Amino acid sequence: MVDVILPCLNEAVALPQVLTGLPPGYRAIVADNGSTDDSAAVARAFDAEVVQVPQRGFGAAVHAGLEAATSEVVCVADADGSFDLRDLPTVVDPVVHGTADLMLGRRTPGPGAWPWHAQRANHFLAWWLRRELGVDLHDLGPMRAARRTAWLGLGLRDRRFGYPLEMIVAAARAGWRIGEVPIAYAPRAEGTKSKVTGTVLGTARTVRDMTKVLAG
């Protein structure tokens, strides 16, 4: 069994599509980050475990899901319908088989899936990782997998949008083997709203949080 952490904030519309794509042998943990819609009820209707996370922030949701997980290998994916969870084994298998310590899904976006401002910010941060840490990555992919105990052992402290970058930086400095594989990236489910990089303001906030990680 592999636990899949799905940070969630008002994703009731997207969750049925997302959870029906869960591969056999994978268990969903929906980290509900203060949803005001029926996200929790929908998740339970699809047999997902729901963890209530009152502290707002992507990192807070992932950390709570990680603490609730029980499997040796754990992965994370967005709950907005932009990922097909049937792609999870592509990301997870190298960790399961011991050929990587951290694997990320390198997004291959379809039309309208990835706003230009978010792509530019992501490309800059990936370039910084390659230059400063020698990590051969081209995307700070939000679909990622690692071993739970080692992940917790990184001692990540960011609870906002800097969390994905902090994880890669900490893993690189710890000597982890880090890789990426291409995965499809679609527009989020109709009727859902991005909380991170769907707008220029959201991207600016994310870059602000990640800049603090770089400064650290």
PyMOL commands that set and color helices and strands:
alter all, ss='L'
color gray80, all
select helices_A, chain A and resi 15-19+39-45+58-68+85-96+116-133+148-153+163-173+200-215
alter helices_A, ss='H'
color red, helices_A
select strands_A, chain A and resi 2-8+26-32+49-52+73-76+102-109+144-147+178-185
alter strands_A, ss='S'
color yellow, strands_A
deselect
rebuild
show_as cartoon
